[in-house]
């Protein structure tokens, strides 16, 4: 869970940094355009060529890279959620199987107990067979 919290915090910071970067790049671009309206001499052309245009290119490349990274993170989130579903299903099935195993163990325990009762009753019945046989023989000899 800590990893999830850390990840969400990092992602939130990336989204915020990207938004701030876009805003700063926009403000700089707007300022440059405002300055170009007023200042259009050779020095302005040199400053634009040396500083502003390279900065604009770097900003665009950085923005594109950060946007791509954020897009890839979104795709990763989707894949993680998709991977999480089978895990949740496996956990649910595991709990269901555990319940069924518990029921089976209870049935086995009850069967052992009932088998013990059967053995006791069977043993008692077998011990009565000689007496029953003797009584049948006595009855046959009296009537016969």
C-alpha positions, 0 to 999 in steps of 0.5 A, spaced: 500 500 500 505 504 501 508 503 494 501 505 491 501 511 495 508 513 493 506 512 486 500 516 486 504 522 490 509 522 484 504 522 479 500 527 482 507 531 482 509 530 475 502 532 473 503 538 477 510 540 474 507 539 467 502 544 468 506 549 471 512 548 466 506 549 460 504 555 464 511 558 464 512 556 457 506 560 455 508 566 459 515 566 456 512 565 449 507 571 450 512 575 453 517 574 447 511 576 442 509 582 446 517 584 446 517 583 439 512 588 437 516 593 441 523 591 440 525 589 432 532 591 431 539 587 430 540 586 438 533 583 438 534 578 432 540 576 436 537 575 443 531 571 439 536 567 435 541 565 441 536 565 447 529 565 446 528 560 440 533 555 443 529 555 449 522 555 446 525 548 442 528 545 449 521 547 452 517 544 446 521 537 447 521 537 454 513 538 454 513 533 449 517 528 453 513 529 459 507 529 456 509 522 453 511 520 460 504 522 463 501 518 457 505 512 458 503 512 466 496 513 464 497 506 460 500 503 465 495 505 470 490 502 465 494 495 465 495 495 472 487 495 473 486 490 468 491 486 472 488 487 478 481 484 476 484 477 475 488 478 482 481 480 485 477 474 482 483 469 484 482 472 491 475 471 491 475 464 488 481 462 493 476 464 499 470 460 496 475 454 495 477 455 503 470 455 505 468 449 501 475 445 504 472 447 511 465 444 509 469 438 507 473 437 513 467 438 517 463 433 513 470 428 514 470 429 521 462 428 522 463 421 518 469 419 522 465 420 528 459 417 525 463 411 523 466 410 530 458 410 532 457 405 527 463 400 529 461 401 537 454 399 534 456 393 530 461 390 535 455 390 540 450 387 535 456 382 533 457 380 541 449 379 541 449 374 535 451 368 540 446 369 545 441 370 539 443 363 536 443 360 543 435 363 544 434 360 536 436 353 538 433 353 544 426 355 541 427 350 535 428 344 540 422 346 544 418 346 539 421 341 535 
